[in-house]
């Protein structure tokens, strides 16, 4: 696919719980659709999904560091160029 097929979106990965197993939510926004999100039940599923959808994404950019017990935290926030195929792999396909 060409670079014209990609959209510049804001992506946030939030850790929702710190008690095992940790759970996560990916949210993307910044296009003409309302914010979209997908949830993941554990760290390994999240990492496997990110690897499959975004081959060049540097996983070392993620910060798994909860603020306090019972509180979530932001694992990643940044601008990403994503194609529809990548959004679908992340569970964030068009509504």
HULINGI-V827169 format. One record per pair of residues at least 12 apart in sequence whose C-alpha atoms are under 10 Angstrom apart, sorted by sequence separation. I is the first residue (numbers start at 1). GAP is how many residues later the second one is. D is the distance in Angstrom with one decimal. If there is no record, write none. Layout:
<<I,GAP,D> <I,GAP,D>>
//
This chain:
<<13,12,5.7> <14,12,6.5> <25,12,6.5> <26,12,5.3> <27,12,8.9> <47,12,7.8> <62,12,9.0> <63,12,4.7> <64,12,8.9> <12,13,8.0> <13,13,4.5> <14,13,8.2> <25,13,5.6> <26,13,6.4> <62,13,5.3> <63,13,6.6> <12,14,5.7> <13,14,6.5> <24,14,8.4> <25,14,4.3> <26,14,8.3> <61,14,8.5> <62,14,5.4> <11,15,7.0> <12,15,5.2> <13,15,8.9> <24,15,5.6> <25,15,6.3> <47,15,9.8> <61,15,7.0> <62,15,8.9> <11,16,5.7> <12,16,6.5> <23,16,7.3> <24,16,5.1> <25,16,9.0> <61,16,9.4> <10,17,8.1> <11,17,4.5> <12,17,8.8> <23,17,5.7> <24,17,6.6> <59,17,9.7> <61,17,10.0> <9,18,9.9> <10,18,5.5> <11,18,6.8> <22,18,8.7> <23,18,4.6> <24,18,7.1> <9,19,6.3> <10,19,5.4> <11,19,8.9> <22,19,6.7> <23,19,5.1> <24,19,7.6> <8,20,9.9> <9,20,5.8> <10,20,6.0> <21,20,7.0> <22,20,5.2> <23,20,7.0> <26,20,9.1> <8,21,9.2> <9,21,5.1> <10,21,8.9> <20,21,9.7> <21,21,5.6> <22,21,6.5> <24,21,9.6> <25,21,8.9> <43,21,9.3> <8,22,7.5> <9,22,6.7> <20,22,8.2> <21,22,7.8> <22,22,9.8> <23,22,9.6> <24,22,7.4> <7,23,9.0> <8,23,7.9> <16,23,9.2> <20,23,9.7> <23,23,8.8> <57,23,9.5> <7,24,7.7> <11,24,9.8> <13,24,9.4> <15,24,9.8> <16,24,9.6> <17,24,9.7> <10,25,9.6> <11,25,9.8> <12,25,9.3> <13,25,9.6> <14,25,9.4> <15,25,9.5> <16,25,9.7> <17,25,9.8> <11,26,9.6> <13,26,9.6> <15,27,9.7> <54,27,10.0> <15,28,9.2> <54,28,8.4> <53,29,9.3> <54,29,9.8> <53,30,9.6> <55,31,9.8> <53,32,7.9> <54,32,6.7> <13,33,9.6> <53,33,4.9> <54,33,9.5> <52,34,8.5> <53,34,7.6> <53,35,8.4> <54,35,9.1> <50,36,9.2> <53,36,5.5> <54,36,9.1> <49,37,9.9> <52,37,7.4> <53,37,6.4> <52,38,8.6> <53,38,9.8> <50,39,8.5> <51,39,9.9> <49,40,7.1> <50,40,7.0> <49,41,6.3> <49,42,9.1> <46,44,8.9> <18,46,9.6> <18,47,9.1> <15,48,9.7> <18,48,6.6> <24,48,8.8> <13,49,8.5> <14,49,9.9> <15,49,7.7> <17,49,8.3> <18,49,9.1> <23,49,9.2> <24,49,9.5> <25,49,9.6> <26,49,9.6> <28,49,9.7> <30,49,9.4> <13,50,9.7> <14,50,9.4> <15,50,8.7> <16,50,9.1> <18,50,8.2> <19,50,7.6> <22,50,9.6> <24,50,9.5> <25,50,9.7> <26,50,9.1> <27,50,9.5> <28,50,9.8> <29,50,9.7> <40,50,9.8> <15,51,7.3> <17,51,9.9> <18,51,6.3> <19,51,7.5> <24,51,8.8> <26,51,9.7> <28,51,9.4> <36,51,9.6> <39,51,9.4> <40,51,9.7> <14,52,9.7> <15,52,9.9> <17,52,8.1> <18,52,6.3> <19,52,9.8> <28,52,9.2> <38,52,7.2> <39,52,8.4> <17,53,6.2> <18,53,7.2> <37,53,9.0> <38,53,5.6> <39,53,9.8> <16,54,8.6> <17,54,6.5> <18,54,6.9> <28,54,9.9> <37,54,7.6> <38,54,6.2> <16,55,7.1> <17,55,5.5> <18,55,9.0> <36,55,9.0> <37,55,6.0> <38,55,9.6> <15,56,8.5> <16,56,4.5> <17,56,8.4> <36,56,5.9> <37,56,9.4> <15,57,5.0> <16,57,6.9> <35,57,9.4> <36,57,8.1> <14,58,6.8> <15,58,5.2> <16,58,8.8> <36,58,8.3> <14,59,5.7> <15,59,6.2> <16,59,9.9> <28,59,9.0> <36,59,8.0> <13,60,8.7> <14,60,4.5> <15,60,6.3> <34,60,9.8> <35,60,9.9> <13,61,6.0> <14,61,5.4> <15,61,9.4> <33,61,8.0> <34,61,8.7> <12,62,7.2> <13,62,5.3> <14,62,7.1> <33,62,7.9> <12,63,7.6> <13,63,5.0> <14,63,8.6> <27,63,10.0> <12,64,5.5> <13,64,6.4> <26,64,8.2> <28,64,7.8> <11,65,7.7> <12,65,4.3> <13,65,9.3> <26,65,9.0> <27,65,8.1> <11,66,5.7> <12,66,6.7> <26,66,8.4> <10,67,7.3> <11,67,5.6> <12,67,8.9> <10,68,5.6> <11,68,6.1> <12,68,9.9> <9,69,8.3> <10,69,4.5> <11,69,6.5> <9,70,5.6> <10,70,6.1> <11,70,9.6> <8,71,6.6> <9,71,5.3> <10,71,8.7> <11,71,9.7> <7,72,9.9> <8,72,5.6> <9,72,6.2> <10,72,9.7> <7,73,7.9> <8,73,4.4> <9,73,7.0> <6,74,9.2> <7,74,5.2> <8,74,6.5> <9,74,9.9> <6,75,5.6> <7,75,5.3> <8,75,9.0> <5,76,9.4> <6,76,5.0> <7,76,6.2> <5,77,8.3> <6,77,4.2> <7,77,8.3> <3,78,8.6> <5,78,5.9> <6,78,7.2> <3,79,9.3> <4,79,9.0> <5,79,7.7> <6,79,9.4> <3,80,8.5> <5,80,9.7> <6,80,9.3> <2,81,9.3> <1,82,8.4> <1,84,9.7>>
//
